[in-house]
Amino acid sequence: YGMVLGGSFCNVYHNVLAFNLNFGLNYQDPSNNNPLRNNILAFNGTPSIIGASGNTGNVREYNCYWTDNPSGGSNNINQDPLFVNGAALDFRLQGSSPCLGTGTNLGYGLNRGAY
């Protein structure tokens, strides 16, 4: 399993949720006003995000999804993040990654993901 979010007003920024057998992110009810920005959700079971219906204010933008592209949000990309060696849990990004420098400035750099 990836991340389970069961509350409100949590900033979910700069995470890598990858290679989970099931979901990448599960919104438990109620989960409201939890912005999801500059994250990578890749190689998870599908769908990448579950439990999003019925919850409000969970803005999803500037994330990278691969291989599942959840609906909603803005400025998200659906591309392979190009990990150095994801199978070995090395989630650093290759120099040609579409996640480098393409996020939004949250005070932690412009990359999507943790690196």
C-alpha positions in Angstrom: 0.0 0.0 0.0 1.0 3.6 -0.5 -0.2 6.5 1.6 -3.5 6.6 3.5 -4.8 10.0 4.2 -7.5 10.2 6.8 -7.8 13.8 7.8 -8.0 17.4 6.7 -5.6 20.2 6.0 -2.5 18.0 5.3 0.0 19.3 2.7 1.1 16.3 0.7 4.2 17.7 -1.1 7.3 16.2 -2.8 6.6 12.5 -2.2 7.4 9.4 -4.3 4.6 6.8 -4.1 5.9 4.0 -6.3 5.8 0.2 -6.7 2.9 -0.4 -4.4 0.9 -3.5 -5.1 -2.4 -1.7 -4.6 -3.0 2.1 -4.7 -0.6 5.0 -4.4 -2.9 7.2 -2.3 -6.1 6.4 -0.5 -8.3 9.3 0.7 -10.2 7.9 3.7 -13.6 9.6 4.5 -13.6 12.4 5.5 -10.5 13.8 3.8 -10.9 17.4 2.9 -8.6 20.3 1.9 -5.5 18.2 1.4 -3.4 19.6 -1.5 -1.4 17.1 -3.4 1.5 18.9 -5.2 4.8 18.0 -6.8 4.5 14.2 -6.1 5.3 11.2 -8.2 2.8 8.3 -8.3 4.2 5.6 -10.5 4.1 1.8 -11.0 1.4 1.3 -8.5 -1.7 -0.9 -8.8 -4.5 0.9 -10.4 -6.1 3.2 -9.7 -3.3 5.3 -8.3 -5.7 7.4 -6.2 -8.8 5.8 -4.5 -11.5 7.2 -2.3 -11.4 10.7 -3.8 -15.1 11.0 -4.5 -17.2 12.7 -1.9 -14.3 14.5 -0.4 -13.8 18.2 -1.1 -10.9 20.6 -1.5 -8.3 18.0 -2.3 -6.4 19.9 -5.0 -4.1 17.8 -7.2 -1.7 19.7 -9.3 1.9 19.5 -10.6 2.1 15.7 -10.0 3.5 13.0 -12.2 1.4 9.9 -12.8 2.6 6.7 -14.5 0.9 4.5 -15.6 -2.5 5.7 -14.4 -3.7 9.2 -14.9 -6.4 10.1 -12.4 -9.0 12.6 -13.5 -9.0 16.1 -12.0 -6.3 18.5 -11.2 -4.1 20.8 -13.3 -0.6 20.9 -14.6 -0.2 17.1 -14.0 1.8 15.0 -16.4 1.4 11.3 -17.3 4.9 10.2 -18.2 7.5 7.8 -16.9 9.4 9.7 -14.2 12.7 8.0 -15.2 14.0 6.8 -11.9 17.7 5.9 -11.8 16.7 2.3 -10.7 13.2 2.1 -9.4 13.3 -1.7 -9.2 16.1 -1.4 -6.7 14.2 1.5 -4.8 16.6 4.1 -6.1 14.1 6.9 -6.8 16.5 9.6 -7.8 15.6 11.0 -11.1 17.7 10.6 -14.3 18.9 13.8 -15.9 16.3 13.5 -18.7 13.3 13.0 -16.3 10.2 15.0 -17.1 9.9 15.6 -13.4 13.0 17.8 -13.1 12.3 21.5 -12.8 8.6 21.2 -13.9 6.8 21.4 -10.5 5.5 24.5 -8.7 7.6 26.5 -6.2 6.6 25.4 -2.7 9.9 26.5 -1.2 11.6 23.1 -1.7 12.6 23.3 -5.3 10.8 22.8 -8.6 11.2 19.1 -8.9 8.3 16.7 -8.7 9.0 13.9 -6.2 11.5 13.9 -3.3 14.7 14.5 -5.2 
